[in-house]
Amino acid sequence: MRRRSLFLLAAGSLCAMALCVCGGSAAGISLTAAAAEAETEAETEQETEAKLTAAELAELGLEEFVIENLGTIYLPEDFEVESGFDDSNLPVYYANFTRGDVMIYVTRFGPEAYEKAGVPLPADLEEYSQRAGVRQGLPEDAEFDTDEYGNMYVQFVDDEGTVNYNVLKAGTDAYGAATAYYPEDTEEEVGDIPFWLSLVELE
């Protein structure tokens, strides 16, 4: 729980600086009836694919955890979850998943957090990853990269010998992170952390 508290404290303090500065308005786009119909069909196809993916995930032994105001997380069913909301610094929704020595902590900072901080939403994950606050708590030489599942991530081992696998996430008008903590040299035992984190969907 100490790591979760430290992560939450760091997330709150860094977001005052790290909530990314970007602005702009969407340009008006006029769609023809045919184009609008094609867009609707594409959305329906995406929804169907998502349902198929959920079925495949069930075959993999993963459970769907839907956390209100946070998002959807797929993990093995033996994970225990605690979720909540904290506005002691900046408003943040969070969920803490634990199984043995493995902890996965997911956060979501929505529009209310950015409004309180007085800055607009980030332009994208790339911009978000470069904010000083996001980098707070990371080793000086740590650089975000893309893993085999397309996650924008950074991985390092802290002073306690705990692996930190931190993946940045974007939702609808929201940004946050999914971070896994587990003992060093136990990668083969804890499961496919990068894959699990790739499935996290923020609201």
C-alpha positions in Angstrom: 0.0 0.0 0.0 3.0 2.3 0.6 3.8 2.3 -3.1 0.2 3.1 -4.0 0.2 6.0 -1.6 3.5 7.3 -3.0 2.3 6.9 -6.6 -0.9 8.8 -5.8 1.0 11.6 -4.1 3.4 11.9 -7.0 0.6 11.7 -9.5 -1.3 14.5 -7.8 1.7 16.8 -7.3 3.1 16.2 -10.8 -0.2 16.8 -12.5 -0.3 20.5 -11.5 2.8 20.8 -13.8 2.2 17.8 -16.1 -1.3 18.2 -17.3 -0.3 19.0 -20.8 -0.7 22.4 -22.4 -2.4 22.2 -25.7 -5.3 23.9 -27.3 -7.2 24.2 -30.5 -10.7 23.8 -31.9 -12.0 21.1 -34.1 -12.6 22.3 -37.7 -16.0 21.8 -39.0 -16.3 18.9 -41.4 -19.2 18.5 -43.7 -20.0 14.9 -44.4 -22.1 13.7 -47.3 -24.8 11.1 -46.5 -22.7 8.4 -48.0 -19.7 9.3 -45.9 -21.8 9.5 -42.8 -23.2 6.1 -43.5 -19.8 4.6 -44.1 -18.6 6.1 -40.8 -21.5 4.5 -38.9 -20.8 1.1 -40.5 -17.1 1.5 -39.4 -18.1 2.2 -35.8 -20.5 -0.8 -35.8 -17.7 -3.0 -37.1 -15.3 -1.7 -34.4 -17.9 -2.5 -31.7 -18.3 -6.0 -33.1 -14.5 -6.5 -33.1 -14.4 -5.4 -29.5 -17.1 -7.9 -28.5 -15.1 -10.7 -30.3 -12.0 -9.6 -28.5 -13.8 -9.8 -25.2 -14.8 -13.4 -26.0 -11.2 -14.2 -26.8 -10.1 -12.6 -23.6 -12.5 -14.9 -21.7 -10.8 -17.9 -23.3 -7.5 -16.6 -21.9 -8.9 -16.6 -18.4 -9.1 -12.9 -18.1 -11.9 -11.1 -16.2 -13.4 -7.8 -17.2 -13.2 -5.3 -14.3 -15.4 -2.2 -15.1 -14.6 0.6 -12.7 -17.0 3.5 -12.8 -15.5 6.8 -13.9 -12.2 5.0 -14.5 -12.4 2.5 -17.2 -12.2 -1.2 -18.1 -9.3 -3.5 -17.1 -8.8 -7.1 -18.1 -6.9 -9.3 -15.6 -6.9 -12.8 -14.3 -9.8 -13.3 -12.0 -7.7 -14.0 -8.9 -6.7 -10.3 -8.7 -8.4 -8.4 -5.8 -9.4 -4.8 -6.5 -9.9 -1.7 -4.5 -11.1 1.5 -6.2 -12.0 5.0 -5.3 -11.7 8.7 -5.8 -9.3 11.2 -4.3 -9.5 15.0 -4.6 -7.0 15.9 -1.8 -4.7 17.4 -4.5 -6.2 17.0 -8.0 -9.3 14.9 -8.6 -8.2 11.4 -9.6 -10.1 8.1 -10.0 -8.0 5.1 -9.2 -8.1 1.3 -8.9 -5.5 -0.9 -7.2 -5.3 -4.6 -8.2 -3.3 -7.0 -6.1 -2.3 -10.7 -6.4 0.5 -11.9 -4.2 3.5 -9.7 -4.7 2.1 -8.1 -7.9 0.3 -4.8 -7.8 -1.3 -2.9 -10.7 -2.3 0.6 -10.1 -4.5 2.5 -12.6 -5.3 6.2 -12.5 -7.5 8.6 -14.5 -7.4 12.4 -14.5 -10.5 13.8 -16.2 -11.6 17.3 -17.2 -12.2 18.3 -13.6 -8.5 17.7 -12.8 -7.4 19.9 -15.7 -9.9 22.6 -14.9 -8.6 22.7 -11.3 -5.0 22.8 -12.5 -5.9 25.6 -14.9 -4.4 23.9 -18.0 -5.9 22.3 -21.1 -5.8 18.6 -21.9 -2.6 17.2 -23.6 -2.5 16.9 -27.4 -1.5 13.3 -27.3 0.4 10.7 -25.3 3.7 11.8 -26.8 3.3 15.3 -25.5 2.0 13.9 -22.2 5.1 11.7 -21.8 7.4 14.7 -22.0 5.9 16.8 -19.2 8.2 17.4 -16.3 5.5 16.2 -13.9 5.1 12.9 -15.7 8.8 12.4 -15.5 8.9 13.2 -11.8 9.9 10.1 -9.9 11.5 8.4 -12.9 15.3 7.9 -13.2 17.0 10.7 -14.9 18.0 8.6 -17.9 14.6 6.9 -18.2 13.0 7.3 -21.6 9.5 6.3 -22.8 9.5 3.7 -25.6 6.9 1.5 -27.3 6.7 -2.2 -26.3 5.6 -5.1 -28.4 1.9 -4.4 -27.6 2.1 -0.8 -28.6 2.2 0.6 -25.1 4.0 3.9 -24.5 6.0 2.7 -21.4 9.0 3.1 -19.2 10.4 0.4 -17.0 12.9 0.6 -14.2 13.9 -1.1 -10.9 13.6 1.1 -7.8 15.8 1.1 -4.7 13.7 -1.6 -3.1 14.3 -4.0 -6.0 10.8 -3.6 -7.3 10.2 -3.4 -11.1 8.1 -0.5 -12.1 6.4 -1.0 -15.5 4.6 2.3 -16.2 2.2 2.6 -19.2 0.7 6.0 -20.2 -3.0 5.9 -21.1 -5.4 8.3 -22.8 -9.2 8.2 -22.5 -12.0 10.5 -23.6 -10.9 13.9 -22.3 -8.7 12.1 -19.8 -5.1 10.9 -19.2 -3.6 8.6 -16.7 -1.4 5.6 -16.3 -1.4 1.9 -15.6 1.6 0.9 -13.5 2.6 -2.6 -12.5 4.9 -3.3 -9.5 6.5 -6.7 -8.9 9.7 -8.1 -7.4 12.8 -8.1 -9.7 13.6 -11.4 -11.4 10.1 -12.7 -11.2 9.0 -11.8 -14.7 8.3 -15.5 -15.6 6.1 -16.0 -12.6 3.9 -12.8 -12.6 2.3 -13.2 -16.0 2.3 -11.1 -19.2 2.3 -7.6 -17.6 2.7 -5.6 -20.9 -0.2 -7.5 -22.5 -2.5 -6.9 -19.5 -1.6 -3.2 -19.4 -2.2 -2.9 -23.2 -5.8 -3.9 -22.5 -6.5 -1.1 -20.0 -9.1 1.3 -21.4 -9.7 4.6 -19.6 -13.1 6.3 -19.9 
